[in-house]
Amino acid sequence: MAKFDQSSQPPSPVSAKRAARILEAYGADPARWPAAERSGTLAALNKFPELADARQSATDMDQILGGAPDYTPSADLARRISAAALHEPKTPAWRTWLSGLIPASATPMGLMQSVATLFVAVTLGVMAGAFIPGSDNDAMAEEFMLLAFGPAYQMQTFEEVGGAE
């Protein structure tokens, strides 16, 4: 394996895994690598022979990308992309409504919206449980226990009733 050129400054250590990531992200040309890790990456290429395949793959990808034709977008396309990037999306109605529930305070808005959302969900749950007629809470609890503990709970219930003697 050929040795690669190194700069005069002492290289900061770079692991084989980090060197492989640099090759994958920046390609095989050391001029494109992060300056702070360039000498360390070159040292890692000399130290770890298994990185030769990674560098060859990066070289191949550089050649493929280098052979792609240059494309200059039309002025209209560039304008539309810029306009879309600068355009702020419209806030959904539910979020505007939720923001109206929250008074201005020193607490960050994101946390307050989460608290308000939790409050609304709990309130709706309590109201639904209190006012929906005909719910059989014992049967519902029995179903939850059966779902949670499966056949073991079913067998325990069977024995408590006196089914296994």
C-alpha positions as CSV (number, residue, x, y, z in Angstrom):
1,M,0.0,0.0,0.0
2,A,1.3,3.4,-0.9
3,K,2.0,6.0,1.8
4,F,0.1,9.2,1.6
5,D,1.6,12.7,2.0
6,Q,1.3,14.2,5.4
7,S,1.6,17.9,6.4
8,S,4.4,19.1,8.7
9,Q,2.2,19.6,11.7
10,P,1.7,16.6,14.0
11,P,-1.5,14.8,13.2
12,S,-4.4,14.8,15.7
13,P,-5.4,11.1,16.1
14,V,-8.2,10.0,13.9
15,S,-9.8,6.5,14.4
16,A,-10.3,4.2,11.4
17,K,-14.0,4.6,11.8
18,R,-13.8,8.4,11.7
19,A,-11.4,8.3,8.7
20,A,-13.9,6.1,6.9
21,R,-16.7,8.6,7.6
22,I,-14.5,11.4,6.4
23,L,-13.8,9.6,3.1
24,E,-17.5,8.8,2.7
25,A,-18.7,12.4,3.4
26,Y,-15.9,14.4,1.7
27,G,-14.5,12.1,-0.9
28,A,-10.9,11.0,-1.5
29,D,-9.3,14.4,-2.1
30,P,-7.6,15.6,1.1
31,A,-8.2,19.2,0.1
32,R,-11.9,18.7,0.7
33,W,-11.4,17.1,4.2
34,P,-11.8,19.2,7.3
35,A,-8.5,21.0,7.9
36,A,-8.4,20.1,11.6
37,E,-8.6,16.4,10.7
38,R,-6.7,16.3,7.5
39,S,-3.3,15.2,8.8
40,G,-4.9,12.7,11.2
41,T,-6.9,11.2,8.4
42,L,-3.9,10.8,6.3
43,A,-2.1,9.2,9.2
44,A,-5.0,6.8,9.7
45,L,-4.9,5.9,6.0
46,N,-1.2,4.9,6.5
47,K,-1.9,3.1,9.7
48,F,-5.0,1.1,8.8
49,P,-4.7,-0.9,5.6
50,E,-8.4,-1.7,5.6
51,L,-9.1,1.9,4.7
52,A,-7.7,1.4,1.2
53,D,-11.0,0.0,0.0
54,A,-12.9,3.0,1.5
55,R,-10.5,5.4,-0.2
56,Q,-10.9,3.6,-3.5
57,S,-14.7,3.7,-3.1
58,A,-14.5,7.5,-2.4
59,T,-12.2,7.9,-5.5
60,D,-14.7,6.0,-7.6
61,M,-17.6,8.2,-6.3
62,D,-15.5,11.4,-6.9
63,Q,-15.0,10.3,-10.6
64,I,-18.7,9.5,-11.0
65,L,-19.8,12.9,-9.5
66,G,-17.0,14.7,-11.4
67,G,-18.3,13.3,-14.7
68,A,-21.8,14.6,-14.1
69,P,-22.7,17.6,-16.3
70,D,-22.8,21.0,-14.8
71,Y,-26.3,22.3,-14.5
72,T,-27.2,25.9,-14.0
73,P,-30.9,26.3,-13.0
74,S,-33.0,28.9,-14.8
75,A,-33.5,32.2,-13.1
76,D,-37.2,31.4,-12.7
77,L,-36.4,28.1,-10.9
78,A,-33.9,29.8,-8.6
79,R,-36.4,32.5,-7.8
80,R,-39.2,30.0,-7.0
81,I,-36.8,28.0,-4.7
82,S,-35.7,31.1,-2.9
83,A,-39.3,32.2,-2.5
84,A,-40.3,28.8,-1.1
85,A,-37.4,28.8,1.3
86,L,-38.3,32.3,2.6
87,H,-42.0,31.6,2.8
88,E,-43.2,30.7,6.3
89,P,-45.8,27.9,6.4
90,K,-49.2,28.9,7.7
91,T,-49.8,27.9,11.3
92,P,-52.5,25.2,11.6
93,A,-55.8,26.4,13.1
94,W,-55.5,23.9,16.1
95,R,-52.2,25.4,17.0
96,T,-53.5,28.9,16.9
97,W,-56.4,27.8,19.1
98,L,-54.0,26.1,21.5
99,S,-51.8,29.2,21.6
100,G,-54.8,31.2,22.6
101,L,-55.3,29.0,25.7
102,I,-51.8,29.8,27.0
103,P,-51.2,33.1,28.7
104,A,-47.9,34.9,28.1
105,S,-45.4,33.9,30.8
106,A,-41.7,33.4,31.3
107,T,-42.0,29.7,30.6
108,P,-40.9,28.7,27.1
109,M,-43.9,28.5,24.7
110,G,-43.1,24.9,23.6
111,L,-43.4,23.6,27.1
112,M,-46.6,25.5,27.7
113,Q,-48.2,24.1,24.6
114,S,-47.3,20.6,25.7
115,V,-48.8,21.3,29.2
116,A,-51.9,22.7,27.6
117,T,-52.3,19.8,25.3
118,L,-51.9,17.3,28.2
119,F,-54.5,19.4,30.2
120,V,-57.0,19.3,27.3
121,A,-56.5,15.5,26.8
122,V,-56.9,14.7,30.5
123,T,-60.0,17.0,30.8
124,L,-61.6,15.3,27.8
125,G,-60.8,11.8,29.2
126,V,-62.3,12.6,32.6
127,M,-65.4,14.1,31.0
128,A,-65.8,11.1,28.7
129,G,-65.4,8.7,31.6
130,A,-67.9,10.6,33.8
131,F,-70.6,11.3,31.3
132,I,-70.7,8.4,28.9
133,P,-73.5,6.1,30.1
134,G,-73.4,2.4,30.2
135,S,-69.7,1.8,30.6
136,D,-69.0,-1.3,32.6
137,N,-65.8,-0.5,34.5
138,D,-65.4,-3.9,36.0
139,A,-65.6,-5.7,32.6
140,M,-63.3,-3.1,31.1
141,A,-60.8,-3.6,34.0
142,E,-61.0,-7.4,33.5
143,E,-60.2,-7.0,29.8
144,F,-57.2,-4.8,30.5
145,M,-55.9,-7.3,33.0
146,L,-56.3,-10.1,30.6
147,L,-54.5,-8.1,27.8
148,A,-51.7,-7.1,30.2
149,F,-51.1,-10.5,31.8
150,G,-52.5,-12.9,29.4
151,P,-53.1,-16.6,30.2
152,A,-51.5,-16.4,33.6
153,Y,-54.2,-13.9,34.8
154,Q,-56.9,-16.0,33.2
155,M,-55.7,-19.1,35.0
156,Q,-55.5,-17.2,38.3
157,T,-59.1,-16.0,37.9
158,F,-60.2,-19.5,37.0
159,E,-58.6,-20.9,40.2
160,E,-60.1,-18.2,42.4
161,V,-63.6,-19.0,41.1
162,G,-63.1,-22.6,42.0
163,G,-62.6,-24.1,38.6
164,A,-59.4,-26.0,39.5
165,E,-59.9,-28.5,42.3
